[in-house]
Amino acid sequence: MRAALTWRDRAEQCIYDIAFKPDGTQLIIAAGNRLLVYDTSDGTLIQPLKGHKDTVYCVAYAKDGKRFASGSADKSVIIWTSKLEGILKYTHNDSIQCVSYNPLTHQLASCSSGDFGLWSPEQKSVSKHKTSCKITCCSWTNDGQYLALGMFNGIVSIRNKNGDEKVKIERPGGSSSPIWSICWNPSRDERNDILAVADWGQKLSFYHLSGKQIGKDRVLNFDPCCISYFTKGEYLLLGGSDRQVSLFTRDGVRLGTVGELSSWVWTCKVKPDSNYVAVGCQDGTISFYQLIFSTVHGLYKDRYAYRDNMTDVIVQHLITEQKVRIKGRELVKKIAIYKNRLAIQMPEKILIYELYSDDSADMYYRVKEKIVKKFECNLLVVCSDHIILCQEKRLQCLSFSGVKEREWLMESLIRYIKVIGGPPGREGLLVGLKNGQILKIFVDNALAIVLLRQATAVRCLDMSASRSKLAVVDEYDTCLVYDIHTKELLFQEPNANSVAWNTQCEDMLCFSGGGYLNIKASNFPVHQQKLQGFVVGYNGSKIFCLHVFSMSAVEVPQSAPMYQYLERKMFKEAYQIACLGVTDADWRELAMEALEGLEFETAKKAFTRVRDLRYLELISSIEDRKKQGENNNELFLADVYAYQGRFQEAARLYRRSGHDSLALEMYLDLRMFDHAKEFLGSGDPKDTKMLIKKRADWAKDTHEPWEAVEMYLSAGEHMKAIEISGDHGWVHMLIEIARKLDKAEREPLAKCAFYFKQLNNPGYAAETYMKVGDLKALVQLHVETHRWEEAVALCEKHPEFKDEVYVPYAQWLAESDRFEEAQKAFHRAGRRSEAVRVLEQLTHNAVLESRFSDAAHYYWMLSMQCLDMAQENEEQQAEMLQKFHHFQHLAEVYHVYHFIQRYTEEPFSFHLPETLFNISRFLLHSLTKETPLGISKVNTLLALAKQSKALGAYKLARHAYDKLQGLQIPDRFQKSVELGSLTIRSKPFHDSEELVPLCYRCSTNNPLLNNLGNVCINCRQPFVFSASSYEVLHLVEFYLEDGITDEEAVALIDLEAPRANKRENKWQEMLSDNAQSLRLDDSTDIIMEDDDPFTAKLSFEQGGSEFVPVVVSRAVLRAMSRRDVLVKRWPRPLRWQYYRSLLPDASITMCPSCFQMFHTEDYELLILQHNCCPFCRRRTDESNQ
């Protein structure tokens, strides 16, 4: 480090304080009772400022550069603008000792002998705080949160922004060591705020914000008056009674003197973001210095060591970018590095370091030796076991213990010295002198070897890797290259300031100068590119460049020298250059050039580098062919041209070498059909057809399908044309192809039909199948497209397809809820068990989903299905009839429960109370044995209880409520049941007479709840119920005598013989001219017939427990009226059932499908509502079964 005086001026009074404008353009100086404003560039006095009446002690500039403040012995503080205008003035009770601006909020702290004040632009008043002692100095922290005050009594007080004391630091010297200057480190890199304190106990100390001291006090041996940090906090300036300004590290290590003055230094400051220093003295001298920090460094191959912060050494690995810092407590003067050794010279000693290991990537150094002795030298070099000191003309070789082993005295000043390697303890040195001599010295030999002499002084030199060539840069910036053995000047180049040989290539060197980097290979012209700095090393493709204070490794592609070799077809040399480092594009160019030059070995290496498998396969195939004895270079070159895309040249070479087929194959593979056609001319028709086919393939691949189809058709490739047309949905093209094809071409036609089906054109598909005669496929088509009429018509002509048609037809009908048709279809297909299984599943699902009306309908259909099966299969007749009666019973039960469930689940009822009452009783009587799935006894009893209570059947209601108490009742019904059970107790214990059912056979009144079920308790005659209101109908079932067939019985009933009334014809009508009269003629004697013979048959033996059916003879049948008899005409094997109405005037209607009985009025109303029978859902427009 050295200091250069830039300018100096002298004021008439003592300079107590100075302050820089933040941009560094102006310097404010407190001189006497004035402020002097200087231009920092040349020391010109811009303007003196007068505003104070007494000596100005302090001045400070705000960080934003808008204003500055001055404090004086006249007890006042003046705020000035950057335009040098005073805008505000306020006072304290004592003289102002120091002022400081907050770096963030621009709050001003002004300190006097007895207090300090805080002022900011947005507030009108100044908040002041008393202190116990005189304040001598102050400083804000970087974040502006705390203000440090230095006291005359040796105390440092740290306050917050409000002026409250947070930390108090008491110095050991107390009042005998006043604090004269303090400053916070402005570095943003420090984790903690660090305060530098200088007192008149002649000590420098450092503290954390917490008040904890960092390290020990540094003894100064003078009274410090001012302390100031550089902008980034890396250095400290100190001045005082020693009449000089000294430079210290931020840790307090003295580095040197900035300037020596003739009187005390009261103030010194660093210009912002620069190395300029301003100094103010007791005698009024103002000095402005520039600090010049010289570069101290050393380089060996890829390791670079340099000085940092004047006391530290950083070793940088230029390849891996790793860095390691070696911290020192003293000024570093010289650095030398060689292999695993590092030498650092300090003012009083030399330290030798070594690496921990031999690993080339190891960056950890440890101290090997320490030479405690002061040396003066110009250059320092380290070897494996020695250090070399250069002093003007003298070279001294010292061991690591400090013993001088050898000395060389040169004829002229030593300008350059470099270790060029060698065995440990016998290394060679290359030395360049001012008189132009270049010598080689071995550390174990006292004799110096003169390599050559030149007329100009040496500035820089280097030796090639094989030590056969020497490059020298002289004082005239000329690079000269010599052959060491012959001393011949090989070439020279101008504009060079440094030179370096490539350590990996003998014939390459680089030199820098004039802002350019020059790379020279062999004796080829120089290649230039822009580069700032000095070249100090060249390793492979990396050039190590020193620019200002930083060393960097620049990756330089070796493209230019490689191309220079390629131009001369020197492929192997070009490959060696490329290995040093070129771009992928350069590698590819080298590979291509070598390939065209048929230098396959070099081409293979280059293509391997760029990982081009395609060309590697080509080279491998050529090498294999060469091994097999093929040596036609024209054919090899044709393959190379084809791979490179030079197709016409390749085709010409193929034809010249007699391989036309290869040229044609190349064109076809490349889809260059026009070129192929041109190449063929009027050749073989087979080749032309192949060309068309290939072109069609290409059209298909390039998404031109229409053109591809036409080409395939012209080439006779029908299948490919059909596939493309089908994939693109071109129905018209497909039918055109299908109609043109011969019916013998079954595979293309089948493909056409497949696409017609896929494209939803069953008509064309059917036409195609008919053309081929594939009836099975045609049937399958009709089935898949649900064209059932055509399928059935085809099945009638060809019965062998019965299963293929009717089974899927029946399944489709069942899925469409057309179960009757599905049943017929299953019958025709002979798959009745499947019909039953489908219906059973539908029934089960309906029950699970609480669709009880649907369940009833499905059970009815199941029963009819079972009846059909019993009719056709005698072996299963008994089983099917049993299932028939079971399913009929379940159909009635679920049909009835549908109304109960709607009543309990829905808020409104659609039925009269009497209907619900009858339904509940019917259902309870039907559930005497078991309860089917899904039917709730709770719902049934609850409905019965409620309707019984509403209609006056209190006894029955009480019974129902009692039954409910024994069942698990849902929570939603619990209250209702409990309330009903209580309230029914208040009702009479009998049922209303009107509700009691009457047996129409024996005229017996039956109880409302019958343990026998839906039969009379007296005659055991089963009741016949209306399927809508479930009232007992006035019907009595009768049976035929043995020997009477159903047809005969119906014929006898249809005879309808007239019967005379007992009391008929006793009145005689008399007619006259004027009047009409009736006369009772008792004398008329007419023989009356006996009573109705059927009524006589109703009698039975009283008290019998067995049911005695009513059996009628032919005479009784003949006496019956057709309108009084209802016949259930069941299909065989069931017998018909006959019912006689005992109240002929009350009309009853029977559904012709399910044979359920209804009051005629109810049935007609239900038909109007639903347009079908409510039980079997037979529509009114359907014919009777």
NUKE-796853 format. One record per residue (C-alpha): residue in one letter; x, y, z. Coordinates in steps of 0.05 Angstrom, whole numbers, plus 5000, padded with zeros to 4 digits. Each point is the difference from the previous one (the first is absolute). Layout:
REM NUKE-796853
AXYZ;...
END
This chain:
REM NUKE-796853
M500050005000;R502550704984;A496750695004;A500450544947;L498450725017;T494650244952;W499350725025;R501250425062;D497450665026;R500950415063;A494750375040;E501550545051;Q496949635059;C500349305030;I496049474962;Y495649645052;D495549594954;I498749834927;A494249654964;F499249734929;K493750094960;P497349284989;D501550034925;G507250215016;T500050634958;Q500650505058;L503950045065;I497250425058;I505450265048;A499050315068;A505350555004;G499450535054;N493050305000;R498949834926;L498549404957;L504349914938;V497149614941;Y505249684954;D499649644934;T503249325014;S502449904929;D505250565000;G499650345069;T496650634975;L496550405054;I492850054977;Q497150445054;P501250205073;L493749985043;K499050495058;G494549895051;H503449865066;K502850525047;D505349555031;T504549424983;V496549444961;Y501749335034;C496149504958;V496649894934;A496049404972;Y496549854934;A493449624995;K500349344961;D494850234948;G504550594982;K494450525009;R502750365061;F505850055048;A500850285071;S505350385037;G501050115076;S503950565032;A502750285065;D494550534994;K495249445026;S496249984934;V498749474946;I498750234929;I496649564947;W502550144929;T497349764933;S504149684946;K499650674964;L504050295058;E494250395030;G498450025075;I492849815013;L499549875076;K503750185063;Y499049755071;T504150065064;H502449615061;N502250275068;D507349844987;S504749984941;I498649464948;Q505249455001;C497649524945;V494349884951;S497849374963;Y494449824951;N496049365007;P501749604936;L492749784988;T495250505031;H504650614992;Q498750185073;L505550475025;A503649895066;S503450625027;C504349945063;S502450555047;S503850005065;G493849875043;D494749684955;F498349724932;G494250154954;L496249614947;W496950384941;S496549754938;P497150414942;E492849795015;Q500050265072;K500250725021;S503449945068;V506649685020;S499549465054;K505950095048;H502949525051;K504750185058;T506549645010;S504549965061;C506350174962;K502650354938;I498749634935;T506150004954;C497649574942;C494049624973;S498249484946;W493749654974;T499549254986;N498949784927;D492549865011;G499050675035;Q497249685062;Y505450195051;L504550605013;A506749925035;L502550595042;G507450075021;M500950365067;F505750405028;N499949565063;G501849374960;I492849734994;V496649784936;S492450075003;I495749644948;R493050314992;N493949824959;K496550474952;N496050305057;G506350175039;D499149455053;E506549675023;K500349264983;V507449825011;K505450345041;I507349834987;E504950225055;R507350014976;P505549785048;G503550684997;G493950375023;S500450775000;S507549984988;S498749694932;P494750444965;I496549694941;W502150454942;S497349634939;I495149434985;C497349704936;W495549424981;N502549534946;P495750144938;S501049304970;R493649644980;D503649335002;E501050025076;R494649615038;N500650465060;D501050745007;I507350155021;L502150655033;A507250254996;V502050435060;A506350425005;D501750335067;W505550445027;G502549425040;Q503449874932;K495949384987;L495649744943;S494349535019;F494149654967;Y493249855030;H493649644981;L493350365004;S498849615064;G506050345033;K504449384997;Q507250154980;I503049654940;G507149775014;K504950435039;D501750734999;R505050204946;V505550475025;L501050604954;N505750405034;F496750664982;D493750385018;P494749854945;C495750594979;C496249694943;I497949314975;S496549854935;Y498049374961;F500549884925;T493149954966;K499849245002;G503249955069;E506349634978;Y504950525026;L500650535055;L503450685000;L502950285064;G503250685012;G502150395060;S506050265040;D505149594959;R498950514943;Q498549474950;V494149604972;S500749245006;L496449444964;F497449425042;T496249374984;R492949955026;D502849565055;G505050545023;V506449754966;R504350594977;L501749964926;G503850634987;T500150764996;V495550384953;G503350675011;E504650375048;L497850705020;S503350585038;S494850065056;W494649605036;V494949664955;W493150195027;T495849684945;C500749504943;K494549714955;V499649524941;K496550234937;P493849564990;D501249374957;S507250174984;N507249975025;Y500750765009;V501350285070;A499150725025;V504050235061;G499150635042;C505550265048;Q501150475058;D503850504956;G494350044950;T503049544948;I495149614956;S503149404965;F496749544948;Y503549334988;Q498849414953;L501549325029;I502949514950;F499649275021;S505049594960;T498449284980;V503949485040;H499049324970;G503049354974;L497949484948;Y501949284986;K496049634947;D492750015025;R501350285070;Y499950745011;A501750335067;Y498750745013;R499750505057;D493250215028;N498750565050;M507650095004;T500849465053;D496649394972;V502049534944;I494849664956;V501949394960;Q495449884941;H499649374957;L498750294931;I496749374973;T495449805057;E499050725024;Q501349775072;K503050525046;V503449965068;R501850595044;I506350015043;K499050545053;G505950415023;R501250535053;E505350384961;L501050344934;V501349514943;K505850254957;K501549434952;I496749344979;A503049414963;I496749334982;Y502949364969;K496849314998;N498149855073;R503950585029;L497850705018;A504750555026;I497450655032;Q504750575018;M498050475057;P503850595029;E504049585050;K499549294975;I498649514943;L494849445009;I500549364957;Y493649594994;E498849314970;L493849634978;Y497249475047;S499949474944;D502649874930;D492950044973;S499850494941;A493350275025;D502350085073;M499450735023;Y502049945073;Y506850295019;R504049945064;V506250365024;K506349604984;E505550495019;K500750705028;I506150444985;V499950565051;K504450514966;K499050654963;F501649964926;E500050544947;C498849734930;N496850184934;L497649304982;L498649365040;V500149294972;V498649355037;C502349304981;S499049325032;D505550115052;H502550714988;I497950724994;I503350474950;L500750745016;C501250504944;Q503550645020;E501650444940;K505549604965;R500849485055;L496549335008;Q500549655067;C497949285013;L497849865072;S497949365033;F493449985037;S503850095064;G502750674975;V507149784984;K502950304937;E502549434957;R501750344935;E500450684966;W500350244929;L502150694977;M497450224932;E502850504950;S493750414999;L493650115038;I495549395006;R493450164965;Y496649315000;I500849355037;K496049364994;V500649285027;I499649524940;G499949365041;G504849435014;P501449495054;P499050235073;G506350395022;R502550054928;E494750454968;G501750444941;L498850754997;L499050424938;V502950705010;G499350604954;L504650605007;K499350734980;N505949934952;G496449474960;Q503549395028;I495749385015;L503049505048;K498249325029;I502149885072;F499549375041;V499250105074;D505449485015;N505050304952;A503950645009;L501150094925;A494750364958;I498949754929;V498950534947;L494649774953;L500450584953;R501350744995;Q495750524967;A500850744990;T493850225038;A498249955073;V495749425023;R492950145029;C497149304999;L502149314977;D497649284998;M502649324977;S496149494960;A497849345031;S505749614968;R505050565017;S502050064927;K497150694987;L500450665038;A495250584995;V502350695022;V496250675007;D504950584997;E499550725022;Y497350204931;D493949555008;T502649494949;C499049265009;L506049614975;V500249244995;Y506749644997;D502349294990;I504149875063;H504749504968;T501650404937;K499050705030;E496150154936;L494450515002;L494049624974;F495150584996;Q498050645035;E493450365011;P498750725022;N495450295054;A501649515056;N500550145075;S500149285024;V500849314971;A498449275020;W501149334966;N494449485001;T502149485051;Q496349454962;C502050164928;E507250134977;D498350444940;M495050485033;L501250645037;C496050625017;F501850715014;S496150615021;G500650744985;G496050604975;G493549715027;Y500549374958;L501749275012;N504349694946;I500349254989;K505449714954;A500649284978;S506349754965;N501950504946;F492750174982;P497450725003;V497950275068;H492749955022;Q497550605041;Q494250125047;K498650565050;L502849915071;Q501650505055;G505949855045;F506449604999;V500849274979;V503749635055;G498549274983;Y497349554945;N497549305017;G496149624947;S494250454981;K500550445062;I503950644999;F501550315068;C499350754997;L501750525053;H495650624994;V501150565051;F499849615066;S496249374978;M502349364967;S495149634956;A500249374957;V497450164931;E497449414959;V502750124930;P497849534944;Q505949774959;S495850054937;A504550464959;P506449585004;M495949374989;Y497250274935;Q506950224980;Y502349275004;L493749764965;E501350454940;R506549624990;K496549325010;M504249895062;F494549615036;K504049695056;E503150675020;A493150334996;Y497349455046;Q505550155051;I498050735000;A492749835006;C501549585062;L502350645034;G493050284996;V495550194942;T492550064992;D495549434979;A499150334933;D507649994991;W500349275019;R494649854949;E503750394946;L506449625015;A496249344997;M496850184933;E506650234969;A503649375024;L494349574974;E500250324931;G507549925001;L498849265015;E504150085064;F495249535037;E504049935065;T499950755014;A492850064976;K497949445048;K503350365059;A496850664983;F493049704989;T500849635066;R501350675033;V493550304973;R496349345012;D497549954929;L498049264996;R497550064929;Y506850174971;L503549515048;E495649454971;L502050224930;I507449995017;S499249325034;S496649714939;I505450284953;E505449715045;D496549324999;R499550024924;K507450184995;K501749405044;Q496049574952;G504450234943;E495850574970;N504450584979;N495750434955;N501350705029;E494950304952;L494549565030;F502350195071;L499950744981;A493149914969;D497449735067;V503250595035;Y496750504952;A493349655009;Y500650075076;Q501950734992;G493950164956;R504050104936;F495449514964;Q501250174927;E507649955010;A498849345036;A495549754943;R505350184948;L505349625040;Y495449405008;R498749984925;R507450094985;S501749425046;G494549574968;H495050005057;D493750314970;S495549625047;L503250345060;A498550684970;L492849814987;E499349735071;M502950645027;Y495050434962;L494149575021;D502150005073;L500450764996;R493250064966;M503450364943;F495549674948;D501050514945;H507549915005;A499049245001;K495550044938;E505150444965;F505549515020;L496149404975;G497950314934;S496249474959;G502249405041;D497049355025;P492350025012;K501149635065;D504450565025;T494650504978;K494649635039;M504549965061;L501250754992;I492550145000;K499149565061;K505650355037;R497150674981;A493249795027;D503449805066;W503250685003;A493550364986;K496849615056;D505650175049;T499950744980;H492550065014;E497750034927;P495349415005;W495650134939;E506150004954;A502549375035;V493449644988;E500150154926;M507249774994;Y498749365038;L494149854955;S504150124938;A505449545029;G494849465016;E500950065076;H492649985016;M500749835074;K504350615015;A495250454961;I494149725039;E503650095067;I501650734986;S492950154974;G497049655061;D504550365049;H498050674970;G492649834995;W499550054924;V493749584991;H499050184926;M507149794984;L499049345037;I493449824965;E503250184933;I505849535015;A495249455025;R495650034938;K506149964954;L503149415036;D498449304977;K495949585049;A505849505003;E504350515035;R496949855068;E505350315045;P499750714970;L492449964998;A499749775073;K504450595018;C495350474963;A494149715038;F503850085066;Y501050744986;F492850094979;K497849725067;Q505050445036;L497750624962;N492749865016;N498049824928;P496649325010;G496550044932;Y506750004962;A502649475048;A493949564984;E501050114926;T507349785006;Y498449385041;M494649814949;K505250074945;V504749535036;G494349545022;D501950035073;L493149895031;K502749905071;A503550674998;L493750314971;V495849725058;Q505150255050;L499850694967;H492350035006;V500549795073;E505450505017;T496350574967;H493249785030;R496949924932;W495549455027;E495049974943;E505449844950;A503349515049;V493449635013;A498449984925;L506849714986;C499149505058;E493449764970;K503549844935;H506049695036;P497749685066;E507149805018;F501150715023;K494349975051;D504650045061;E504150574970;V493750424989;Y494849855054;V504549975061;P503050704991;Y493250254977;A496849755064;Q505550315043;W499150664964;L492449975012;A501149845073;E504850595008;S494750444966;D494749775051;R496249644946;F499549375041;E494149674965;E503550064933;A506549785032;Q496449395027;K497549824931;A507050104972;F503049565053;H494649484985;R501650024927;A507449935016;G498449445049;R503350385058;R494450035051;S504549915060;E503650634980;A493450384996;V498349765071;R507050205025;V499550704971;L493150105030;E502249745068;Q505850495001;L495550574980;T495149805054;H505449965053;N502750694981;A493050305002;V498949735071;L506850265023;E498350684971;S493150005033;R496550014932;F494749515024;S495050144944;D505449804949;A501849405043;A492749774999;H499850074924;Y506649624991;Y497549445047;W493749944959;M504149954937;L504449485033;S493949595019;M497450014929;Q506949804975;C500049415048;L493049814976;D502549994928;M505949575020;A495449525037;Q495749954938;E505949804956;N504249575046;E496249455036;E506149795041;Q500350685034;Q492550105001;A499049905075;E505850455017;M497950544951;L492849995025;Q502450075071;K504250604979;F494050284962;H495650015062;H505750275042;F501550574952;Q492550164993;H499650055075;L506250465003;A497250434944;E493650125040;V503850135064;Y504850514969;H494350334962;V496350115065;Y506250215039;H501550544948;F493950395028;I502249895072;Q507050254986;R497450624964;Y495550155058;T505649955052;E505450354959;E496250564965;P496650595034;F493449934963;S495749394989;F496649854934;H495249485028;L493850015043;P500749785072;E495449404986;T504749784943;L506250065043;F496349635055;N498249424953;I507049994969;S503349955069;R495449435022;F501149634934;L507550075006;L500149765072;H495749404982;S504749854942;L506350015044;T497849435046;K506049554982;E506050434980;T501550724984;P503250124931;L506250444991;G498850745006;I493149975033;S499550345068;K495149735051;V501050655039;N497450414941;T494249524989;L497949995074;L500850755006;A495650134939;L494849505028;A500250325069;K499050704974;Q494449824951;S496549555051;K500050565050;A497450494948;L494449534978;G497849785070;A503249315002;Y503050145068;K501049285021;L503949864936;A503950655009;R501849805072;H502349324975;A504350324946;Y503250485050;D501449415047;K503349624944;L504350624983;Q502650025072;G503549344987;L503550234937;Q506050454989;I497050674980;P503950534960;D501450645038;R495550414955;F493949585019;Q501749915074;K496150605026;S494149864955;V499549285023;E500750175074;L494850554994;G495249554962;S501049435051;L497950485056;T494250344966;I496949344975;R499149815073;S494750545006;K495849694945;P494749455008;F502649284994;H495949804940;D499950094924;S494850364957;E494749524973;E500350334932;L507249774989;V498949265013;P500949594935;L494449534977;C500949324969;Y495549974938;R499649245002;C497749885072;S498150725018;T504549975062;N502850655029;N507649895004;P504650355051;L504450564975;L506249615018;N499649284977;N505149505022;L498349554941;G501850544950;N495650244943;V494849445008;C493349965036;I500649755071;N493649604992;C499949684931;R507450094984;Q498050294932;P505850454974;F498050734993;V500650334932;F502650715006;S499650614955;A507150144974;S499050755011;S495950115064;Y501349305029;E492849935023;V497149295001;L496449904934;H493349654996;L503049414963;V500149265018;E504749534964;F497049354976;Y502849374970;L497649534944;E497849295011;D504549474974;G499249884926;I498150724983;T505250344958;D501350755001;E497450084929;E493649625016;A498950405063;V500750664963;A495349754946;L494849805052;I500550685034;D499450354933;L493249634987;E496850455052;A493149645007;P494450505021;R497349955070;A493150255021;N499150455060;K496049725057;R495250585003;E499450144926;N493450054959;K495450105059;W498250694974;Q495750024936;E500050604955;M493250264976;L499550474940;S493850424980;D498650614958;N501150515055;A504149655053;Q505449485017;S499249595063;L503549435038;R496349435034;L502849515050;D498049334976;D500949485055;S496949484958;T505949984952;D503649375016;I507149964974;I504949475021;M506350365031;E506849714995;D503949805062;D504750485034;D506950154969;P503649324999;F506950355013;T497450305064;A498249315023;K507149784988;L502750535048;S497949605061;F505149615038;E500849625066;Q500550505056;G506149985045;G504549614954;S507450195001;E501249794928;F498250434941;V494349704958;P500150304931;V493750154959;V499549484945;V494750094945;S496949534950;R497950114928;A493050195021;V502550545047;L504650264946;R494350024951;A495950415050;M505450535008;S499950664964;R506250184959;R500450705031;D500249705071;V506149564988;L507350224995;V505049504972;K507650035009;R502349654937;W507049785022;P504449664949;R501549275009;P501949635042;L495850435047;R492549905004;W495350584988;Q497050355060;Y492550165004;Y496850535043;R492550145010;S497850715017;L494749995055;L498150734987;P499350044925;D498050735001;A506850195030;S504549974939;I506949685005;T505550034947;M505749504993;C506650184965;P500649524941;S507649965010;C501349915074;F492749785020;Q499850515058;M492950215020;F497850725007;H493650395012;T498450224930;E499950745018;D506849955035;Y503049634941;E497650504949;L502750585041;L506849655007;I500149874925;L498750734987;Q505650205048;H505449504977;N497649754932;C501649305025;C498149495052;P502950225068;F502349305016;C502849694936;R500850664962;R496649724939;R498450584955;T492850104977;D501949984926;E503249315006;S496249374981;N497849505052;Q504649425014;
END
